[in-house]
C-alpha cells in the first residue's frame, strides 16, 4: 500500500512502540517522570519543533452504548525520555464533565465500552506484553483479562459479550534455527520467495485472528479462524481490527484476507471478505471474482446487510475505493458509490439500516457524507476547510475527529440534519491560544494542459505583504495521496511557514479528491504532467510581489522525494535548494528493491527489462538518476535505514552523486527509523536540520 494518509496509521503504530518501554532499563523506567500534558510557554507566538511536539494527540473517540458518554485517548510526548504515553479521558456527550480516567506510565490503547457501558476495555503492556484489561468508567478496578503468550495487537468483544476476537502474531515460515538446530545464534535469514520484508519489518511473523470464550473475567477455548492457513488476517502492514466485524447475533465473523503468499502476494492486491461461522467453523467467500482490494466489512444493525470498501482492479492499489453493500439473504451486491467520483475512506451504518455515513475527500477537504443504499444518492453532511478523520454515531449526531492544517485533532459533534458542528474537546487550547498560525489560502492555478489545480498557500505568521519571503514547494508522497487539510508531526506546513517561508502545496496530477481521471493520470507518467503541475504552481506564486523568486526551495518525501530528485535535474535554475526524504532516486534499482511489486508494475508499467513496453521505457527514462548530470543546486537527503519500502541505499546513492558532482550536500541518516520518523528526538532533529538547511541557502 502507498505512502498515503496511512501516515496517520503509521504514526499511531510508531507512538505505541515508542510508548511501550520494552527496551528501557526497568529501574530507569520506574524512576522516569510520568509523561503527561505539556505546560509549554510560547513568548513570541511562533511554532518551533519543541512546540510541535508539545501537542496532545487526540484519537479514538468512542460513544457509550446509551449515547451519553464519549471515551477517547490523548498521546503525550516526552522529548527528554524519547517516548510517548497515552492516557484515557471521558466526557458527557455535550462535552461537559471532561475527566482524565487514567494516569499511568504504560499507554492505554484501543479503548472501547463493553458490558453495556459498565466497563471499559483497553490494551496495556502493564504486565509486560500487550494484553486486554478492563476497568470501571472512572478508571478504577483495573483487571487483566487476557494472558496470551507474546501479547495481542487488537481485540473486539462480541455483541452478546460471550466471546472476544483478538489478533495475535504467529510464526511464519522456517527460521534458520529450524533448518540448522545446532546454530541457534546464527543471524542469517535464508530466503527463497518474495515478500520477505514489508515496509518496516522482516516477515517472520504474520497476524492471525482468534476467537475465545469469555466468562466475564478470563478467556478460554481459543480458536484460530485461519487455523493452518499461512495468510494474514488482518493484512499487513497497516490492517487492524477494523478489517474484521461481528454479526449482530454474535454467530458470524466477517474478515478481510488476501489468501496468497510469496510472489503471488507481491504481485496482487486481490483481497476478499470472508464469513466465518463460529459454530460450524465453515468459511464463505463473499467477494469471489471481485479482483481488487476488498476490506473493512461492517454489518448493518439488523444483520441483513454487510458493507465494505472495494477496489475494482487487481494490482491497482490506488483504484477508486467504492462502497459496496450485499443483501445477505439474496446475495445481491450493490455499488452504492457508482455515481460518486471520489473515494469512500471510512463508513458506519445508520440506525435505519438503509443508509451509511461515510468520509470522503473532495477537492482537498475531507467531509462526512450520507449514502442511501437504495437510491445510491450520496449527499454531503458537512462543509468547511478541514478534514474529518473518523466518527461514531450517537443518535441524531455524529461524534467525530477533525483536524486542519492549523489545528491537530479535536472532537466535534455533528448534527446529521443540518451539518452544524460543536467543538467538544479543547485538548490543545492552551498551546493554540499562544500561537500565531499562518493564513491558509486556497488557490486554483492554471496547468499547462488547460485545467485548474487546487494549491494551498500557507503564509508565515505575522506576514507582511510589503516584504519579500523565500518560498518552498511542497511535493506530496503517495504518489496518490491528497494534499488535504492534513495535520502532520513531520510534514507540518504551518511548521515550515513558521520558519519564515511561503509554502506552496499543489494538488498535482495523480491525487485523489478531484475525480478518478485526475487521480489515474500519473500512472505510467512519472516525470510527466505532474511535474509540469508542480512547476506551474511555483511559477505562479513566484510572481507575487511578496515572494523572492531568487530564493525558492523544494522538498518532499517518498514520491515527494522522487519529485524533489527529479526536479533537481529539470528545474531550469528555478530553485536554490532541495531536501528529499525517503525518496526514489534510481527507478531501476527501486523496482528490484521494493516489496509490493503490484505497485511498481502498475505505476511504472512493469519491469525495466521489458524493452517492448513503451510505458515502462518512458517511466525508467524519467528516473531521477538519469538527470544527475544537470544537478547544479545544493541538496540535502534524509532516510531511515529500516525503510524496506524505499531502501536507504536510494538516499545514499543520491548523496554520493551530489558529492561526486561537487554540489553542496548533506545527508541525515536514521539507523533506527523506517519510512517515517517516529522517535521524538529524531523528529526534533529532523525539524532542526530542515530549517538549518533551507536557512543556509535561502536566507
N, C-alpha and C positions, 0 to 999 in steps of 0.2 A: 504494500500500500504506500501511497505517496506521502511526501512531507506536506501534510495538509494542516488543518487546524486540529489534526491529530496532535499538533504541538501541545494543545491543552491536555490531551490524554497523557502524552509522554511526560509532560511537566508534572502531572499528578503522580505518575509512577515514580519519577525521579525524586519527588519530595518524600514519598512514602519510604523509599530506600534510604534517603538521607536521614529521615527521622527515626528509623528503626533502631539505630545504635548497635547493630550486630557486631561491628568491628571495633567498637570502643573498648578501652580498658574499663573493667567493671567498677573499679574504685573511682576513676575519674568521672565515669558516667553518673555514679550516685552522688558525687560532690558537686557536679555542674549545676549552675542555676537553672531553674525552670524556664523554659522558653515560652514567653507569652507576648502580650500586646506591646507594641513599641510606644515609647513616650518621646520620640524624636522631636527636637525643636528646630525649626527652619527660620532663619533670620531674614533671608533675602527673597524668599518665595520661589527659589529656583530648584528644580529637581536635580538630584545627584544620584549616583549609583546607590549610595547608602540610604537615601530616601526611598528609592525604588524598592529596595529590599526590606523596607520597614512596613510595607503594606500588609495587612492581614488578608489572606487569600480565601474568600468565601466560596463554599462549594456544597453540593448535595443538599438542596432544600427539599425536605420530605414532609408531607402533610399527614397528620394523625388520622386514624380511621373515622373519627367523628368530626373531622374538619375544623377542630377547634385550636390546634397547635401546629407549629412549624418546628421541625428539627433540622439543624444544619451544622456544618463544620467550618472552622476557620483554621488555616495553617499559618503559623508564625515562623519567622526565620531568625536564626542567630548566626550572624556572620562570624562572630568570635568563636563559637563552637563548631561552625561549618556544618550545621544541620538544621532541621526543622522540627516542629512539633504541632500536632493538630488537636484542637480541643472542640468539644461539642457545646451547642447552645440550643435553647428552646425559647419560643415566644408565642404569644397568642396570635391568632390568625390575622388580627388587625395590627400587629407589630408591637403591641403593648406587652409589658411584663417580660422583657428580654432578660434571660438568665444564662450565665455560663454554668453548665452542669458537670463539667469535668475539669480537673486541674492536675494533670499527671505529666510525667516525663516520657511516657510512651504514647504515641499517637493513637487516637481512636478514629478508625476509618470505616467507610461503608455502613454508616449507622442507619437503621430503619426502625419504625414502630412495629412491634409484634404483640401477640397475645391481646388483640383488640385494643391496643394502645396502652395497656397497663405496664408494658416493659419496652425497653429499647435494646436492640441487639446491635453489636458492632464487632469489628475486628481489632485486636490488640496483640502486641508482641510482649505483653507484660510477663508472660510465663516463659518467654524465650523464643517462641515462633508465633506467626500469626494464627490466632485461634478465635472462635466465636465466643463472645461474652454477652451477658445480659445485665441490665441494671434497671432500677426504677427511673421514671421520667425526671426525677430530681437529681439523678446521678448516684444515689445511694444503693447499697447492697449489690455491689458488683460480684458477679459469679461467672466462672469459666464454664462454658457449655461443651466445647469440643476439645478433644485431645488427639488430634490427627497428626501422626508422625510426619515431620517435615513442615507442618503448617498448611494453611489453605490460602487461596487467592481471592475468594469471593464466596457468597452464600445467598440463599433465598429460602424463606420459610414457605411451606405450602399454605394455601388459603385456610385449610382446616386446622393448621398448626400441628399436625401429627407427624410431619416429615420435614426434613431440611435437605435442600440441594446445596452441595458445596463443590468448589473447584480445587483440585489438588494436582500438583505436578507428579507425573510418573516417569520412570526411566524410559528412554527412547534409544533403541539400537544397542549395539555392543560397545562397551568400553574396552580400552586396550588391556585392562586387567582381566577382562572376561576371556580374552584370547590368550593372554600370557599371564596366568595367575601368579607366576613366580616373579613378576615385575610390577608389584602393586604401586610402586612410587614412580613408574615411568609416566612422563607428562605428554608424550607424543600421542596425537589423535590419528587413528587410521581411518581414512575417509574413502568411500567407494561410490558415492552418489551426490547429487546436488542437494541444496537446501541444508547444508551442514552448518550454516550460520544464517542469522536473520536479524537485520537492523543493528542489534547491540549485544547479541549473545550467540555462543556456540550452542547448537541444538543437541543437547544431551538429555533433556527432559522435555516433555510436552504436557499441556494441561488436559486432564480428563475431568468429567463431571460425575459426581457420586450422589446417590440418594440414600439417606439414612432415616430410620425411625427415630422419633423424638418423643420422649415421655414427659417433657416439660423441664427436664434438668440435664439430661445427657443423651448422647447419640448411640445407636446400636444398629446392627444388621445393615451395614453399609454395602451398597451395590454400585458398581461402576456401570454406567449406562452404555459405555463403549467397551465393555469388557473384552479383552483380547484383540481389539482393533487399534492399529498404530496411527490413529488420526487425532488431530487436535480438536478439542471441544471445551471451551471456545477456541477461536482461531487466533494464532499468534500473528503479529506481535502485540496487538492492541486490544483484542477482544476480551470482554469480561462477562459478568453475569447478565448483562443486557442482551447477550446472544442466546439466552435461554428463557423460557417462560412456563409458569404453571397454568394448567387449565383451571377455571373457577371451581370445578368439582374435585380438584386435587388428585385426579386419576391419571393425568397425562402430562408429560413434559414435551414442550416444543424446543428443539435445539438447532443451532447452526453448526454445520460441519462441512469441510471440504475433504472428502474421503479420497485423498491422494497423498502420496509420499514421494520423496526424491525428485527426480527430474520432472515427472508428471505434475507434481505440486508446483515446481518452479516455473512451469510454463502456463499454468491455468489459474483463472480466478473463479472457476465454477464451483461455488459452494451451494449447499441446499439446506432447506428447512425440513427437519425430520420430526415425526411424532413418535414418542416412546411411551408405550403402555406400561404403567408401573406394575400392574398385576401380572400380565402375560409376558412382559419383557420383550414384546414384539415392537419392531420399528417400521414406520411407513415414511417413504419419501414424498413429501407434498409438492416438490418443485422439480421432479424429474423431467428433463427436457428443457428446463429454463437454464440457460447456459452461462450467465454471468454471476456476479455476487448476489446471493440471496441471504439476508442477515436480519437479526433483531426481530424475532417473532413476538407478537403480543395478541393474546386472546381478548375478544370482546367481553364485557362484564357478564353477559348471559351465556357465554361459551359457544355461541352459534357460529361465530366468525373468527378468523385469525388474520391479522395483518402483518406485513413485513416489508422491508426495503429490498428492492430488486433492481439489478442492472441487467441489461439485455444481452450484451456481447461478451463471450469468453475472451479473457486476456486484456480487456479494456477496463482498467481499474477506475478510470475517471468518466465512465459512461454515466448517463443521466440516472440518478438514484430515484427510482419510481416507487410509488406507494401502491402495493398490491393488497387485495383482500380476497380471501377464499370463504365461500359458504361451506362449512364443514359437513353439512348434510348432503349437498348435491355435488360438491367438489368444484363448483363453478368459481373461476378466478376472474377478478375484475381489476384492470389497471385504472385505479381511481385518478391518477395524475396524468393520464394520457394527453389531456388538453392543457397541461400546465408545463411550461417550458423551462422549469427550474428543478433543482434537487429537493428531495424530501430528506432532511437531515436528522429529524427526531419526531416521534409520534406517540400519542396516547389516545386511547379511546375516550369518547364522551359517554356519559351515563346512558344516553338514548340508544346505544348500540348501532346507530345508523350514521355516525359521523366520528371523525377523529380530528384532534388538534395536532398540527404539525409545525415544525420550524423549517424555514427555507430562506436562503439568501437571495435577495432580488436587488439588483443594482447596488451591490456592496453594502446593503443594510440587511441584517438578519431579523426577520419578523415572524410572528406567530400567525398561522392561517387556520381556517376551519375547512375540512374536506368532507363533502357529503358522498357516501359510498353508492348512493342510488343515482343521483344526478351528475356525479363527477364534478360538481362545482367546487372550486377552491377559492375561498374569499379571505381577504386579509382581516385579521383581528386587531393588529397593532400597526403603528406607523411611527416614524421618527428616525433620528440619526443615532443608531445604536445597534447592538447585536443581542438577541435573546439566545441563550445557550441551551436551556432546558426548562422544564416546568412540571408541576404536579397539579392535577385537577382538585379543586376544593369547592364543590357545589357550583355556585354561579360565578366563580372566579378561578383564575389560574395563579398559582404561586410560582414565580419564575425568577431565574438568574439572568441578570442583564449587565452588560458592560459596554464601554465605548473606548475610543482612543484616549479619552480624558478621564476615565474612571474605571477602576477594576470592578469585578463582580460585586453586586449588591442584590438583595432580594426585593422583588416587586410583586404587588397584587395587580392582576389584570382583570378588569371587568369584561367578561366574554360578550356582553351585549353591545357595549359602545366602545370598547378598547381603551377606556380610561385607565390610567395606572396610578398606583400609590406606592411610594418607596417605603419599605418596611424595615430594612436593616440599614444601619449607618456605621458599619464597622470601621470605615476609613475616614469618617468625617473630620476628625481632629487633624489628620495629615492633609487632606484635601483643602481644608479651610486655610492652611498655611501656604499652600502652593499657588503659583500663578501658572495656569495652563495656557499653552499657546492656542490661538484660534485655529480651528479645523475647518477648511473650506472645501466644498465640493465643486469641482470644475470639470466641464466637458470639453475636451481638447480634440480638434480635428486630427484624423490619422491620414497617412499617405494614400490610402485607398478610399477616401471619401466618407469614412464613418466617424462616429463620435465616441470618445473614450473617457469614462469617468476617472478622474485623477484627484486624489486627496492632496491638498496643500496644507501642511502644518507649519504655522508661523512660530518664531521664538517668543517666549514670554517678553513682555514689555516691548513688543515690536514697534519700531518707528519707521513709517513709510518714507521718511526723508533720508534714511541711512541705506547703505548697501550691505547685503549679507551674502556670505557664501551659501551654496545650496548643495544638498545631497540627493541624488537619485536613488530611491529605494527599489530594489529588484526582488520580486516575490519568489518564494520557493514553490514546490509542488511537482511539476510546474502548474498543475491545475488546482490552485488554492487562492480563493478570492482575497483581495486586499479590502477586507470589510472593516467594520468598526472594531477591530480586534484590539485586545489589551495583552501585551506580552511583557515578560520579565527579562527578555534579552533584546528582541527587536521591537523595542518600545519607541514609537515615533515621537511621542512627547519628550522622552529622554533625549533623543537625538536633537530635537528642536531646542531643548533647554541648554544644549551645548553652544547655542548661538547660530543655528543653521535654519535655512528654509528647507523643509523636507518635501520632496516630490514623490508621490507614491501612486503610480499608474495602475489601473486595472487593464493591463495589456491583453492582447490576444492570448487565448488559452486559459482564461479564468472563468469559473462558473459564476452564475448570478446575472448573466447577460444573454441567456439563451444557449441552446445546445450548439448552434453553428459557431458562435463566438468561442465557446469552450473547446470545441474539437479542432479548430483551425491549426492549433500549434503542433499536433501530432504529425510527424514527418517533416516539420518545418522549423526545427531548431535553427536558430541563427537567421530566421526569415522575418516574416511580418511582425512578430512580437518584438524583435529588436528595433525595427523601424518605429513601432509604437513607443518604445522607451525613448528613442531619440526625439520623436515628435513632442513628447511630454516635457523633456528637459529643455528643448529648444524654445518651446512656447513660454515656459516660466522664466527662462534666462533673459527674455526680452523685457521683463518687468523692470522698472527703474530702481526698485529696491533690491534687485539681485545683482551680484557681481559676477558677470558672465566669465570673468577670468579666474574665478575660484569655485569651480564645480567639482564635486566628488561623486563617487558611485559605489554602492555597497549592496550586498545580499548574501543569502545562504542557500545551500543545496542547489536547486535550479537557479536561484538568485545568484549563487556563487558561480555557476556556469555562465550566467548572463554577464556578471562582472568580468570574468576572464575573457569572454568573447568580445565585450565592448572595449576591453583594454587593447585589443588588436584591430578595432574597427570604429574608433570614435572620432577620427579626424581632428585630434587635438582639442576636443571639447573639454575633457576632464583633466584635472591636475593631480588627482589621487584616487586610488581604488582600494577597497578592502573586501575580500571574499572569505566567507566561512563555509567549510564543508562543501566546497564546490567541485563540480566535474570539470577537470582540465583536459583530459585525454579521453575522448569518447570510445576509442577502440579499446583502450585498457579498461574503461568502465564497463563495457559490455561483458568482459570476461572476469571482472572483479566483483560485480554486484551479485545479489542473490535472487531477487524476484525477476526472473527472466521475462515474465509476461510484460512487465513494464518496459524494458528495453526493446522487446520485439514490437510492441505496439507503437511506442512513441518514436523510436528510431527507424522502424520499418523492418528490422531484422538484424542479421549479423553483417559485420563489415566485409566478410569474405564473399558475400553474395553479389558478385560483380554485375549480374544481370538485373538487379533490382535498383531502379533509378531513385526510389525514395531513400533506400539505405545509403546509396552513394552520395546523395545530396546531404543526408544527415551527417555522415562521417567527414565529408568535405568541409563541414562547418564546425568541426571540433576546434575548441579554442587554441589547442597547442599548435595548430597549423598556422596561426597568425602571430606567433611569438616574435617573428622577425619584424613585426610592426609595433611591438611593445616599446613605448618611449616614455612611460609615466610611472611614478612611484606606486608600488602596490604592496599591500600587506595581506598575509594569508594566515587564517586560523583554522584549526582542525582538531578533532578528537581521535585518539588512537584506538578507541574501542568502537569507532564508527565502522560497522561492517556493511553499511548501505553504500556509502561512498568512502572508500578506504583513504586513510591518512596519506597514503602514497600519492594520491592526486594532489593534495596540497603541497607535499614535499617536491613533487615534480615542478609545480608552478613556481615555488620559491627558488629552486635551483635554476630554472630557466631565466627568471628575472635577474638572479645574481650573475649568471654567466653572460647575460646581455648587458651587464653594467648598470642596471636600473636600481635606484634606491628601493630597498625592500626590507621587510621584517616578517618573521614567522612566529606565531604563538601556538605552540602545540600543547594539548592537554592529554597527558598519558592515561588519565583515568576518566575521560569523558567520552560520550558516544556521539550521535548525530546532533545531540543537544548539549547544553552546558547546564547541568543540574545542581552542582555543588555551589553553595552560596559564595564562598571565597573565589571560586573560579568565575562565577558570574560577575562579581565586583571587578576582578582582574580584567575580564573581557571589556567591560564598560570603560574602565580607565584607559586601557590601551586603545580602544576605539576612538575615544576623544583625543588622546595624545597624538595618534597618527594623523587624523584629519586636521587637528590644530597646527601640526608641524608644516603641513603642505598647503593649507587653505586660509591660514590666518597670518 
